[in-house]
Amino acid sequence: MNKDVFISYSSKDGKLASELCKYLENNGKNCFIAPRDIRAGFEYAEEIVNGIDESEMMVLILSENSNSSQHVLREIERAVSKDIPIIIYKIEDVVLSKSMEYFLMTHQWTESKKTRDFVKVLDAVNQHETKKDKLVEVKSESIETETKTNSKNKLFIGIISTVAVVAVAVCIICFAIIKGDDNSKKTNNKVGNSSNIDREVNLSNLELGATVTFGSYNGELIEWKVLKIEDNKAVLISNKIITIKAFDSAESGKFDTYEGKIYLSTDTEPDEDLELQVMLRGNSDWSTSNIRTWLNSSSDYVKYEDNPPKGNAMSELKNGYDAEAGFLYGFSEDELSVIAPTVNRTKGNALADDEYIETTDYVYLLSQEDLSLFEEANVNIYATVTEAAKEQDEAKWYNSIMDTINSDFYFWWLRDADPEYSSKAFIVLNGNNDNIVLSKNVSYEGYGIRPAITINLTKVK
């Protein structure tokens, strides 16, 4: 089925893209937006190409995120090659990448003092439909605007004859991105403020067991369950598994491979050599883990102290998150300001000097000792998986496992290490077993993440 508009955007701008899609469709425009319109059982990339080819035009949400996205660039290239007009909705001041500039350099940029001006995007879509063969100049009578021009930017918006690209630029004032401190030392981990999201905190009148909305990930607002309220602080855990990731990566850089030798599951040497376990299957020490570093980062580029969580260092060579923005990148300044640092004591692995390791975390995974909070709060310990997390799972563990079990619930990581190994941590099972937890190699990328945070209630309005 042909669509009026294909919406091209970075997943980090997913909330805005969804709002724009809803607005256009409420005004009679038929939109294609991923992942909503990707048909089950079809190849994702092929569906994207078909979606572009079958659309009358493309709306590009231009931001720093989309400017650096290879996925967005490929969508732009496809549209240009098919002579599909592109309407640019510019939401940030952006210095175009060289590749993006190649396709968009002849356009005008209009700066607006108003945010989320979807009306102008709709106007541009309508004008394109009625003036496909003419230059289209878009003016706003209700918004104060200032037009800037350089040798590459013209003083009009139109259909570029060589690539049939329509450009209408709408820029909203963005919030400055302040780089987060990605320090993942054991007792001094600070949360940075890198969010450009304008969203107020609404956590008043918290009750034990209640469901609240706070922060966002993958372009979706996160739902949390309140597990504990004490001393003006509230402990929250995500209601669902929000992503599927490895706890840590193989330190050698490639799973079950070290110094050119490939180790099989039947080999006994790794079982006896704790250092070799870490090289082959990752380190279960929470304080130095990849997942802890990622959870506590608000930067669009996360710095890892040891081997980064690349796909090659995982068991299925999938689900790498070394190039993904930190978990807190989707939180507003107000939301970051009410997250309290939490001192956690976590059981160490077989290489640890002490039984417990102490860390200070803004975001963390629960421990086995914390699981009692679920019963006290009357909250289900077992969890389902968000649709976005299922889409993100390149390893397809979720689909494979759910096809073989009779349960709606999935497995998720705890932060506790198995004390008999250096490469295993515990996961919560799905209720089909007598055991609640089981230890697994931390470089298994097929288990879920349920982040937990502590809110300082004295800072909540």
C-alpha positions as CSV (number, residue, x, y, z in Angstrom):
1,M,0.0,0.0,0.0
2,N,1.4,3.4,-1.0
3,K,2.1,5.9,1.7
4,D,2.0,9.7,1.6
5,V,5.0,10.2,3.9
6,F,8.0,8.1,4.9
7,I,9.4,9.4,8.2
8,S,13.2,9.1,8.5
9,Y,14.7,9.6,12.0
10,S,17.2,8.4,14.5
11,S,15.8,6.0,17.1
12,K,17.1,8.5,19.7
13,D,14.5,10.9,18.4
14,G,11.8,8.3,18.4
15,K,9.3,10.0,20.7
16,L,9.3,13.2,18.5
17,A,9.0,11.0,15.4
18,S,6.0,9.2,16.9
19,E,4.3,12.5,17.8
20,L,4.9,13.9,14.3
21,C,3.5,10.7,12.7
22,K,0.4,10.9,14.9
23,Y,-0.1,14.6,14.0
24,L,0.2,14.0,10.2
25,E,-2.1,10.9,10.3
26,N,-4.7,12.9,12.3
27,N,-4.6,15.4,9.5
28,G,-5.2,12.8,6.8
29,K,-1.7,11.8,5.8
30,N,-0.8,8.1,5.6
31,C,2.7,7.6,7.1
32,F,5.3,4.9,7.0
33,I,7.3,4.8,10.3
34,A,9.6,2.0,11.5
35,P,9.4,-0.2,13.5
36,R,5.6,0.2,13.6
37,D,5.1,-0.6,9.9
38,I,7.7,-3.4,9.6
39,R,5.6,-6.5,8.9
40,A,6.2,-9.6,11.1
41,G,8.4,-12.2,9.4
42,F,9.8,-9.9,6.8
43,E,13.4,-8.7,6.5
44,Y,13.8,-5.3,8.2
45,A,16.0,-3.7,5.6
46,E,13.8,-4.9,2.7
47,E,10.8,-3.4,4.4
48,I,12.5,-0.1,4.8
49,V,13.5,0.1,1.1
50,N,9.9,-0.9,0.1
51,G,8.5,1.8,2.5
52,I,10.7,4.5,0.9
53,D,9.9,3.4,-2.7
54,E,6.2,3.3,-2.1
55,S,6.0,6.8,-0.4
56,E,5.2,10.0,-2.2
57,M,7.8,12.0,-0.1
58,M,10.1,11.7,2.9
59,V,10.2,13.8,6.0
60,L,13.7,13.8,7.6
61,I,13.9,14.7,11.3
62,L,17.3,16.4,11.2
63,S,19.2,16.3,14.5
64,E,22.7,15.5,15.7
65,N,21.5,12.0,16.1
66,S,20.2,11.5,12.6
67,N,23.1,13.5,11.1
68,S,25.5,10.8,12.4
69,S,23.2,7.8,11.7
70,Q,24.3,5.5,9.0
71,H,20.7,4.1,8.8
72,V,19.3,7.5,8.2
73,L,21.9,8.3,5.6
74,R,21.1,5.1,3.7
75,E,17.4,6.1,3.7
76,I,18.3,9.6,2.3
77,E,20.4,8.0,-0.4
78,R,17.6,5.7,-1.4
79,A,15.1,8.6,-1.6
80,V,17.4,10.7,-3.7
81,S,18.2,7.8,-6.0
82,K,14.4,7.3,-6.5
83,D,13.7,11.0,-7.0
84,I,11.6,11.1,-3.9
85,P,11.3,14.6,-2.5
86,I,12.7,15.2,1.0
87,I,11.1,17.6,3.5
88,I,13.6,18.6,6.2
89,Y,12.3,19.1,9.7
90,K,15.4,20.5,11.5
91,I,15.1,20.3,15.3
92,E,18.7,21.2,16.2
93,D,21.6,23.3,15.1
94,V,23.5,20.7,13.1
95,V,26.8,20.9,11.2
96,L,26.1,18.4,8.4
97,S,28.3,15.4,8.0
98,K,30.1,15.3,4.6
99,S,27.9,12.5,3.4
100,M,24.7,14.2,4.5
101,E,25.9,17.6,3.1
102,Y,26.3,16.0,-0.3
103,F,22.5,15.5,-0.5
104,L,21.2,18.4,1.5
105,M,23.7,21.2,0.9
106,T,21.5,23.3,-1.4
107,H,18.7,23.9,1.1
108,Q,17.7,26.9,3.1
109,W,17.7,26.7,6.9
110,T,15.0,28.7,8.8
111,E,15.4,29.1,12.5
112,S,12.1,29.2,14.6
113,K,11.4,30.4,18.1
114,K,8.7,27.8,18.5
115,T,9.1,24.1,19.3
116,R,7.3,21.1,17.7
117,D,5.9,23.2,14.9
118,F,4.2,20.3,13.2
119,V,1.9,22.7,11.4
120,K,4.8,23.8,9.1
121,V,5.7,20.2,8.3
122,L,2.0,19.5,7.3
123,D,1.9,22.7,5.3
124,A,5.1,21.6,3.4
125,V,3.6,18.2,2.7
126,N,0.4,19.8,1.4
127,Q,2.3,22.3,-0.7
128,H,4.4,19.6,-2.3
129,E,1.2,17.7,-3.2
130,T,-0.2,20.7,-5.1
131,K,3.1,22.1,-6.5
132,K,5.3,19.2,-7.4
133,D,6.8,21.0,-10.4
134,K,7.3,24.4,-8.8
135,L,9.5,26.0,-6.2
136,V,7.7,26.0,-2.9
137,E,8.4,28.8,-0.4
138,V,7.1,28.3,3.1
139,K,6.4,31.2,5.3
140,S,5.0,31.4,8.9
141,E,3.0,34.4,9.9
142,S,2.7,33.3,13.6
143,I,6.4,32.6,14.3
144,E,9.3,35.0,14.4
145,T,11.9,33.7,12.0
146,E,15.3,34.6,10.8
147,T,16.7,33.2,7.5
148,K,20.4,32.6,7.1
149,T,22.2,32.0,3.8
150,N,25.7,31.0,2.8
151,S,27.3,29.9,-0.5
152,K,25.7,26.5,-0.2
153,N,22.3,27.6,1.2
154,K,19.7,29.3,-1.1
155,L,17.1,31.8,-0.2
156,F,14.2,29.5,-1.1
157,I,12.9,26.1,-0.4
158,G,12.0,24.0,-3.4
159,I,12.2,21.0,-5.4
160,I,15.8,20.5,-6.6
161,S,15.6,19.6,-10.2
162,T,18.6,17.3,-10.2
163,V,17.4,15.2,-7.3
164,A,13.8,16.2,-7.0
165,V,14.3,17.1,-3.3
166,V,11.9,19.4,-1.5
167,A,13.4,21.1,1.5
168,V,11.4,22.8,4.2
169,A,13.4,23.5,7.2
170,V,11.9,24.0,10.6
171,C,14.3,24.5,13.5
172,I,13.4,24.3,17.2
173,I,15.4,25.6,20.1
174,C,17.3,22.7,21.6
175,F,18.8,22.3,25.0
176,A,22.6,22.1,25.2
177,I,24.0,18.6,25.5
178,I,26.4,18.4,28.4
179,K,28.7,15.5,28.2
180,G,28.2,13.0,31.0
181,D,31.0,11.7,33.2
182,D,31.4,8.1,32.1
183,N,33.7,7.3,35.0
184,S,33.0,3.7,36.0
185,K,35.4,3.5,39.0
186,K,34.1,1.5,41.8
187,T,33.1,4.2,44.3
188,N,32.9,7.4,42.4
189,N,30.6,7.2,39.4
190,K,28.9,10.5,38.6
191,V,25.9,10.9,36.3
192,G,26.4,13.5,33.6
193,N,23.7,15.6,32.0
194,S,23.7,15.0,28.2
195,S,20.0,15.1,27.5
196,N,18.4,17.5,25.1
197,I,14.9,16.4,26.2
198,D,12.5,18.9,27.7
199,R,10.4,16.8,30.1
200,E,9.4,17.6,33.6
201,V,9.4,15.1,36.5
202,N,5.9,13.9,37.6
203,L,6.5,11.6,40.5
204,S,4.4,13.1,43.3
205,N,2.4,10.9,45.6
206,L,4.4,7.7,45.0
207,E,3.0,4.6,46.5
208,L,4.5,1.2,47.0
209,G,3.8,-1.1,44.0
210,A,2.5,1.8,41.9
211,T,3.4,2.2,38.2
212,V,5.1,5.5,37.2
213,T,6.6,6.9,34.0
214,F,10.0,8.4,34.1
215,G,12.7,8.9,31.4
216,S,12.8,7.2,28.0
217,Y,14.8,4.6,26.1
218,N,14.6,3.7,22.4
219,G,12.2,6.6,21.9
220,E,9.7,5.2,24.3
221,L,8.8,6.4,27.8
222,I,9.8,3.9,30.5
223,E,7.3,2.5,33.0
224,W,8.6,1.7,36.5
225,K,7.4,-0.2,39.5
226,V,7.9,1.3,43.0
227,L,9.7,-1.4,45.1
228,K,10.6,0.5,48.2
229,I,10.0,3.8,49.9
230,E,12.2,4.8,52.8
231,D,14.0,7.8,54.2
232,N,12.7,10.1,51.5
233,K,13.9,7.8,48.8
234,A,12.1,5.5,46.4
235,V,13.6,2.5,44.6
236,L,12.1,1.9,41.1
237,I,12.7,-0.9,38.7
238,S,11.6,-1.0,35.0
239,N,8.2,-2.7,34.7
240,K,9.4,-4.5,31.6
241,I,12.6,-5.7,30.2
242,I,13.7,-2.7,28.1
243,T,16.6,-4.2,26.2
244,I,18.4,-7.5,25.6
245,K,22.1,-7.2,26.1
246,A,25.2,-9.0,27.4
247,F,26.4,-8.2,30.9
248,D,30.0,-8.0,29.8
249,S,32.1,-8.9,26.7
250,A,34.9,-11.4,26.2
251,E,38.1,-9.5,27.2
252,S,40.0,-11.1,24.2
253,G,37.6,-9.3,21.8
254,K,36.1,-12.5,20.4
255,F,34.0,-15.0,22.3
256,D,35.7,-18.3,23.2
257,T,38.9,-17.3,21.3
258,Y,42.2,-16.3,22.8
259,E,45.6,-15.9,21.2
260,G,44.4,-17.5,18.0
261,K,43.0,-20.6,19.7
262,I,39.3,-21.4,19.6
263,Y,37.9,-23.1,22.7
264,L,35.0,-25.5,22.5
265,S,32.3,-25.9,25.1
266,T,33.7,-29.4,25.8
267,D,37.2,-28.0,26.7
268,T,37.9,-28.2,30.4
269,E,40.8,-25.7,30.5
270,P,38.6,-22.6,30.9
271,D,36.8,-24.3,33.8
272,E,40.0,-24.4,35.7
273,D,41.6,-21.1,34.6
274,L,39.7,-18.1,36.0
275,E,41.8,-15.6,34.0
276,L,41.1,-17.5,30.8
277,Q,37.4,-17.5,31.6
278,V,37.5,-13.7,31.6
279,M,39.3,-13.5,28.3
280,L,36.9,-16.0,26.6
281,R,33.6,-15.2,28.2
282,G,33.7,-11.8,30.0
283,N,34.2,-10.6,33.6
284,S,31.3,-11.0,36.0
285,D,32.6,-8.2,38.3
286,W,29.7,-5.7,38.4
287,S,32.0,-2.8,39.2
288,T,33.9,-3.1,35.9
289,S,31.2,-4.5,33.7
290,N,30.2,-3.1,30.3
291,I,26.5,-3.0,31.4
292,R,27.2,-0.9,34.5
293,T,29.2,1.6,32.4
294,W,26.4,1.8,29.8
295,L,23.6,2.1,32.4
296,N,25.4,5.0,34.2
297,S,26.2,7.0,31.1
298,S,24.2,9.9,29.8
299,S,26.6,10.5,26.9
300,D,25.9,9.9,23.2
301,Y,29.3,8.2,23.1
302,V,30.1,5.8,26.0
303,K,33.8,5.3,27.0
304,Y,34.5,1.8,28.2
305,E,37.6,1.2,30.4
306,D,38.2,-2.4,29.1
307,N,37.1,-4.3,26.1
308,P,34.0,-2.5,24.7
309,P,30.8,-4.5,24.2
310,K,31.2,-5.2,20.5
311,G,29.2,-7.9,18.8
312,N,32.3,-10.1,18.1
313,A,32.9,-10.4,21.8
314,M,29.4,-12.0,22.4
315,S,28.5,-15.6,22.2
316,E,26.4,-15.2,19.0
317,L,28.5,-12.3,17.7
318,K,25.4,-10.1,18.0
319,N,23.7,-7.4,20.1
320,G,26.8,-5.3,20.4
321,Y,26.2,-1.9,22.1
322,D,29.6,-0.2,22.0
323,A,28.3,2.4,19.6
324,E,25.0,3.0,21.4
325,A,24.3,6.1,23.5
326,G,24.3,5.6,27.2
327,F,21.0,4.6,28.9
328,L,20.6,7.9,30.6
329,Y,20.8,9.8,27.3
330,G,17.0,9.6,27.0
331,F,16.4,11.4,30.3
332,S,15.7,15.1,30.7
333,E,17.7,17.5,32.9
334,D,14.9,17.5,35.5
335,E,14.8,13.7,35.5
336,L,18.5,13.3,35.9
337,S,18.5,15.8,38.8
338,V,16.2,13.6,41.0
339,I,18.1,10.3,40.6
340,A,20.0,9.7,43.8
341,P,23.5,8.0,44.0
342,T,23.1,4.5,45.6
343,V,25.8,2.7,47.4
344,N,25.5,-1.0,46.4
345,R,27.3,-4.0,47.9
346,T,27.6,-6.8,45.3
347,K,28.9,-10.3,45.7
348,G,32.2,-10.6,44.0
349,N,33.3,-13.4,41.6
350,A,36.0,-16.0,42.0
351,L,38.7,-13.5,41.3
352,A,37.6,-10.9,43.8
353,D,39.7,-10.1,46.8
354,D,36.6,-9.6,49.0
355,E,33.3,-11.3,49.3
356,Y,31.5,-8.0,48.5
357,I,32.4,-5.1,46.2
358,E,31.1,-1.6,46.9
359,T,30.0,0.7,44.1
360,T,28.2,4.0,43.9
361,D,25.6,3.8,41.1
362,Y,22.9,6.1,39.6
363,V,21.5,3.2,37.6
364,Y,22.0,-0.5,38.6
365,L,20.8,-4.0,38.4
366,L,19.2,-5.7,41.4
367,S,20.9,-8.3,43.5
368,Q,19.5,-11.6,44.8
369,E,19.0,-9.9,48.1
370,D,16.9,-7.2,46.5
371,L,14.4,-9.8,45.1
372,S,12.5,-9.8,48.5
373,L,11.4,-6.3,47.7
374,F,9.0,-7.6,45.0
375,E,6.9,-9.5,47.5
376,E,7.0,-6.6,50.0
377,A,5.7,-4.3,47.3
378,N,3.2,-6.8,45.9
379,V,4.9,-6.6,42.5
380,N,5.4,-9.6,40.1
381,I,9.1,-10.6,40.0
382,Y,8.7,-11.9,36.5
383,A,8.8,-9.6,33.5
384,T,7.7,-9.3,29.9
385,V,9.7,-7.7,27.1
386,T,9.0,-4.4,25.3
387,E,8.3,-4.5,21.6
388,A,11.3,-2.2,21.1
389,A,13.6,-4.7,22.9
390,K,12.4,-7.5,20.8
391,E,13.2,-5.5,17.6
392,Q,16.6,-4.7,19.0
393,D,17.5,-8.3,19.6
394,E,19.7,-9.2,16.6
395,A,20.6,-12.5,18.1
396,K,16.9,-13.5,18.2
397,W,17.3,-15.4,21.5
398,Y,13.9,-14.0,22.6
399,N,12.1,-15.5,19.6
400,S,13.9,-18.8,19.9
401,I,13.4,-19.2,23.6
402,M,9.8,-18.1,23.7
403,D,8.9,-20.6,20.9
404,T,10.0,-23.4,23.2
405,I,8.5,-22.3,26.6
406,N,5.0,-21.9,27.9
407,S,5.3,-18.5,29.5
408,D,4.8,-14.8,28.8
409,F,7.9,-14.0,30.9
410,Y,11.5,-13.7,30.0
411,F,14.9,-13.9,31.7
412,W,16.8,-10.9,33.1
413,W,20.2,-10.1,34.6
414,L,21.0,-9.5,38.2
415,R,24.3,-7.9,39.2
416,D,25.5,-10.7,41.5
417,A,28.5,-12.8,40.3
418,D,28.6,-16.6,40.7
419,P,31.4,-16.9,43.3
420,E,32.6,-20.2,41.8
421,Y,33.4,-18.6,38.4
422,S,34.9,-15.4,37.0
423,S,32.7,-15.2,34.0
424,K,29.2,-16.0,35.3
425,A,26.5,-13.8,36.8
426,F,22.9,-14.6,37.8
427,I,19.7,-14.2,35.8
428,V,16.1,-14.3,37.0
429,L,14.2,-17.1,35.3
430,N,10.6,-17.0,34.1
431,G,8.7,-19.0,36.8
432,N,8.7,-22.3,34.9
433,N,11.4,-23.7,37.1
434,D,11.8,-24.6,40.8
435,N,14.7,-22.2,40.9
436,I,14.2,-18.4,40.7
437,V,17.8,-17.7,39.5
438,L,20.5,-19.4,37.5
439,S,24.1,-18.3,36.6
440,K,25.1,-17.8,33.0
441,N,28.2,-16.6,31.2
442,V,28.1,-12.8,31.1
443,S,28.8,-12.6,27.4
444,Y,25.6,-14.3,26.5
445,E,23.8,-11.5,24.8
446,G,20.3,-13.0,24.9
447,Y,19.1,-12.0,28.4
448,G,17.2,-8.9,29.4
449,I,18.0,-5.7,31.3
450,R,15.7,-4.3,33.9
451,P,17.4,-1.1,35.2
452,A,16.8,0.1,38.8
453,I,17.1,3.6,40.1
454,T,16.7,5.4,43.4
455,I,14.7,8.7,43.5
456,N,15.4,11.5,46.0
457,L,11.9,12.4,47.0
458,T,13.0,15.7,48.5
459,K,13.8,16.9,45.0
460,V,10.5,15.8,43.5
461,K,8.1,18.7,43.0
